[in-house]
Amino acid sequence: HNNLHQQADQASSESSQAKEKSKNRSLYHQVAIVFSRPLIDDQITIEYASRLISLARAIKFEGYRPEWICFCGSLGNKKRWNDPCNSVSDTAAGVVFFRHLCAANNISLEEIGLYHIPNDSL
C-alpha cells in the first residue's frame, strides 16, 4: 500500500516537473538575427547571401528551428538605404532572397516568423 502511494507521489512530482519545464520553455524563444549588408544596385552581396545560405543549411541539415528570424540593418547601412540606386531596403531584400532560397531547397518555414527591421527605424 505504501509503495502505491510512493509511486503516485513520484508520478505527481514528475508531472509537476514536466509542467514547470514546459512553462519555462515558453519563457525563452530561439531567435536568429541576420545582420544585413548594404545592397549594390538592389542586389544582395555575396557576403550577405552566404549568411543566408548558412542559416538555410542549419535549418535543413542541422535541425535548427528558430521561432523567429529577424533581419536587421545596421546604423552604418542607414545612409546606403537612402541611396537612389536602391529601391528596396537591404533587410527586405534579405527576406525575399531567404524565402526563395528555402522554397527552392524544400526548406519549410512553417512556424518560423520572418521579420525585417528597416534601417530607417534604427
N, C-alpha and C positions, 0 to 999 in steps of 0.2 A: 504494500500500500504506500509506504514512504517512497519507494522507488518511483512509483507512478507520479507522485507529487513533485519529486525532483525533476522528472522528465518534463512535466507540464511547466514547471518554473523555468527550466532551461529553454524550452521552446518559446515561452513568453519573452524571456530575456533576448533570445536570438531574434525574435520578431521585432522587438523594440530597437535592437541594434540595427537591423536592416532598415527600419523606418528612419532612424536617425541618419544613417549613411545616405539614404535616398534624399532626405531633407537637405543634408549638407551638399550633395551633388547639385541640387538646384540652385544653390547659392553661388556656385562657380560655373563660369562658362568659358569654353575654349574659343578664343578669338584669334584669327590670323590677321596680321596687319601687313599690308603690302605698301611700301613706300614707292611712290611713282617717280618717274624720271621725266624731264621735260620732253615734249614731243618735238619732232623735227618735221615741219611741213605736214602736220596732222598724222604723222606716223610714229608708232612707238619705237623706241630704240632697241637694239639687240640686248642691252643690259636689262631693260625693263621686261622684255619678252622672256629672257632667261629666268627672271624672278618668278614670273607667272607659270612658266613651264615646270619649274622646280616644285611649285605649290601643287600643280595638277598631278605631277608624278607622285608626290607624297599622298595625295588623296586616293589615287588609283592603286598604287602598289604598296604603300606602307600603312594603309588603314587609317590615315589621319582624317578626322571628320570634325573640323571646327564648326561651331554653331553659326558663326558669322565670319565673313571675310570683309575687312574694311580696307578700302583703297584710299590712301592718304597722300595728299600733295605735301610739299614742304614749303616753308616760307621762302626758301631760295628759288622755288619754282613760280612764285606768285607773279613776278613780272613776266615770266615766259608765257603764262596763261593769257596774258593780255596782248601777246604778240599777234599782230594782224594776220600772220601766216597760218595761225592755228584757229580753226573754227570750233574745236571741241577741247574740253579740259583733258589733261593727262589722266586724271582719275577715271573719268567717264570712258575714255578710250581703253583704259586697262580693263574695266568691267566688260566692255564689249568683246575685246580680244579674249579674255578669260572664258567668257560664255561660249564663244566659237571654238576655242581650244578644247573645252570639255565636251561639247557636242560632237566634235569631230573624232574624239577619242573614247566615246561612250562612257564618260565620267558623269555620274549622277550628281546633280547639285541639289537634289531633294533634301529638304530640311537644313539647308545651308543658306543663310541670308547673305546677300551681296550688297554692300553699301559703299557708296563713294562719297567722300568728303571733299567738296570742291575746294580748290586752292584759295579762292577768294573768301572762304568762310573762316580761314585761319587768322 
